Amino acid sequence: MTDPVVSATVQLRAAELAGQLGGQWNYLTTCGPDATQIKALLIRGQEEGWWHFEVACATDGWRDA
C-alpha cells in the first residue's frame, strides 16, 4: 500500500514542476483517515511559498480534517 502523504508529496512535486513549465496540476484525493495529514501538507507548502492550492469541491470529511 502506498503511503498517502508520500503520494501527495510526489503529486505536489509534479505540480511544482508543471508550474515551472507554465502548467497546472490537479490532484484528487479521498477524505479517509489520512486527509488530515494531506491537508496539513498542502497548508504547510502554501505557507512556505512552495505552491498555491485551491479546493474546488470539498466534502465534510475534508473540511473537518
C-alpha positions in Angstrom: 0.0 0.0 0.0 1.3 3.5 -0.9 1.6 6.0 2.0 -0.9 8.7 1.2 1.4 11.5 2.4 4.3 10.3 0.3 1.9 10.0 -2.6 0.6 13.6 -2.1 4.2 14.8 -1.8 5.1 13.2 -5.2 2.0 14.7 -6.7 2.7 18.1 -5.4 6.3 18.0 -6.6 4.9 17.2 -10.0 2.6 20.2 -9.6 5.6 22.4 -8.8 7.4 21.2 -12.0 4.3 21.7 -14.1 4.0 25.3 -12.7 7.6 26.0 -13.7 6.7 24.9 -17.2 3.6 27.2 -17.2 1.1 24.5 -16.4 -1.3 23.5 -13.8 -1.7 20.3 -11.8 -4.9 18.8 -10.5 -4.8 16.4 -7.6 -7.8 14.4 -6.4 -7.9 12.7 -3.1 -10.4 10.9 -0.9 -11.1 12.0 2.6 -10.1 8.9 4.5 -8.2 8.9 7.8 -5.2 10.4 6.2 -6.9 13.5 5.0 -5.7 15.4 8.0 -2.0 14.7 7.0 -2.6 15.6 3.3 -4.4 18.8 4.2 -1.6 19.8 6.7 1.0 19.2 3.9 -0.9 21.4 1.5 -1.3 24.2 4.0 2.3 24.0 5.1 3.6 24.1 1.5 1.4 27.1 0.7 2.5 28.9 3.9 6.2 28.2 3.0 5.6 29.5 -0.6 6.1 26.2 -2.3 2.7 26.2 -4.1 -0.8 27.5 -4.1 -3.7 25.2 -3.7 -7.4 25.6 -4.1 -10.2 23.3 -3.1 -12.9 23.3 -5.8 -15.3 20.8 -4.2 -14.9 19.7 -0.6 -16.7 17.1 1.4 -17.5 17.4 5.1 -14.6 15.0 5.7 -12.1 17.4 4.0 -13.5 20.4 5.9 -13.3 18.5 9.2 -9.8 17.3 8.6 
